[in-house]
Amino acid sequence: MNWHGNSAPSSSSATANSFPSSEEDFLIKQLLLAHDPDGRWLDSELLISAMENVMSSSASHRSNVEEAVQWKDEDSIAIAGSEETLGQILWKISSEARIKKPRSYRWDAKVALVLASFAASYGQFWLINQLHHDIPLASSIAMVKQLPRELIMLRPRFKALNLLLKTMVDVTKCIIKYSNATAVAAWEMLSMESRLSRILHHLSGPVHLCHRRIELKMSQKLPTLFWEEHHDNQDVLEMLLALKDNLPLKEPSTKSKLGVTELKDKVVILLISKPQLLPLDELLLLVHQTYGHSHHKEFEAKYRVVWVPVTESDHWTETEKERFSILSNSLPWYSLNRPWALHSSVVNFIRLAWQSRADPTMVVLDSKGAMTNLNGMDMVLIWGANAFPFSAVREQELLAEQKQLTLQLLVDEIDPLLAKWVEEGRNICIYGSENLDWINELNTKAREIMSCGIQLEMVYVGSSNIISENVGKTSDIIHQTIHRNLLSSTKVRFFWLRIESLRRSKLQQGGRLRIDHILQDVSALLQHHDDGNDKGGWIAIGSGTAEEIVRLEGRKAIELLSKVHEWGENVGKKGFLGAIRASVQVPKPLLILHPAEPCSHSVMIPYGKGQQQQPKGNMLCEKCRRVMKPYVVYK
């Protein structure tokens, strides 16, 4: 602390500085940015105590040095983590306070060091002032420092300074207490963490064992859960979906969280899949058949679809979570709110029992929680909401009702106008091919039939290879030059997806090509493109909802339509399909005409031990129904 000459400080310096709020904020930010403690420690309490002794001794203006507080060795102020002595630190702070701050210390140590530095300079001033009358050295130092000789005029300022310093000391003590309390709390937390770690170490074994036992009991319980008798479906659904979340469901429209009580007394379809669910066309068909189907309103209150996505690994990636969130917020079904929170035993059961293949599965539980269908996906794609209650028994009933392939079974409700035509009993010719010459010739014959006053609607469905570029180009040409395409590319895909599902459903129910006419027809439609037959296409002609269709292929289809002058006169008496059958003398219920070209299919029939000859009689191809030629292969 330096005083120049005998002049007192100006009054403005004694007035407390008042900074604008913005400047205060700036200073606070500067202090926070400069705060960088590196583990250095200082006994702040003892340093403040020494500083108070200096200030109190200076304030009393004692001339008797022996009355001052004596310094003891045991009172040395401890400092750790610094290469400098306390004296060096105080000197640096005193001489460089405006340039460097004690940024490497804690907050309590910083304040104590600054106050102690001031106290050292302040005490030096009073010490020289008290001794300069008696000691020549002190008198010389006072002269060099230009200290004032009379202090009476400065007493009010010294009094104010002492009050300010006392307040600063009190604040510093509060900071020290807070720092000590924080240190104690931190120590207590570390101590508690150590105790908890020991407890965790002792409990980890029993907890792991308990977890294994729960897993074992769950794995034993789940397979039998669906065959036990329940009052309703709540116990089953809680075990499946709500073991770790009381509100596991997300409502599709409001996105609100719901409990499994929302599914009470309802048929529940668990749509189990990977987080990406289905290709777009299949997904759109599934939505259409569940929520866009004409029978949906009739059964809407009786069933719910719940999407249960399951990953291949035990952990969900951020990409999978994001994909699930987008899809679940866009679809009309219930979904799990947090599928990654499913109990591990449930996930393992789903993978082993229900998701043995990569394709999505629709597991059906009745209103009592009993599993009635291991996979109702195909029946939903074929019949939509009309398949309610979606049980395996219901699937058998629907298949048994259809002895022949009708227009209604072939197209269902993939397009409202087409469905209306079927209901009205219109004559409809559905055809497929990628051969534009054959298509032009077919439509020329169709126009000749229409010119005879016979109503006929032409509907193009491409081929089962819907991704073929030729199908898209051919469809565009037909739409621009021949007739309007009733079905969009998406609805054409719907058509073939339903045909694929119908064949799978038939095969799963034990259908055999030799005796099942529907399986014969849908297999032939799906196989047509695979034969590599680019010489023609196929047609399926039908009328109304119940009458069986007539299906023809290649040149046989063109030749039949060309004979309209022969069978057209009988349309009034026998109907459109009846007249066609009569013209070629094919008995009901089905007309299947195949081209003469051989197919490329083969089948291996193993011989039993001791069998010496080939099977007698003709054998028909299981896929295209052509007569197969026998060969003997030696192994």
Buried (B, 14 or more C-beta within 10 A) or exposed (E): EEBEEEEEEEEEEEEEEEEEEEEEEEEEEEEEEEBEBEEBBBBBBBBBBBBBBBBBBBBEEBEEEEEBEEEEEEEEBEBEEBEEEBEEBBBBBBEEEEEEBBEBBBBBBBBBBBBBBBBBBBBBBBBBBBBBEEEEEBBEBBEEBEBBEEEEEBEEBBEEBBEEBBEBBEEBBEBBEEBEEEEEEEEEEEEEEEEEEEEEEEEEEEEEEEEEEBBEEBBEEBEEBBEEEBEBBBBBBBBBBBBEBEBBBBEBEEEEBBBBEBBEEBBBBBBBBBBBBBEEBBBBBBBBBBBBBEBBEEBEEEBBBBBBBBBEEEEBEEEBBEBBEEBBEEBEBBBBBBBBBBBBBBBBBBBEBBBEEEEBBBBBBBBBBBBBBBBBBBBBBBBBBBBBBBBBEBBBEBBEEBEBBBBBBBBBBBBEEBBEBBEEBBBBBBBBBBBBEBBBBBBEBBEBBBEEEBEBBBBBBBBBBBEBEBBBEBBEEBEEEBBEBBBEBBBBBBBBBBBBBBBBBBBBBEBEBEEBBBBBBBBBBBBBBBBEBEBBBBBBBBBBBEBBBBBBBBBBBBEBBBEBEEBBEBBEEBBBBBBBBBBBEBEEBBBBBBBEEEBEBEEEEEEEEEEEEEEEEEBEBBBBBBEBEEEEEEE
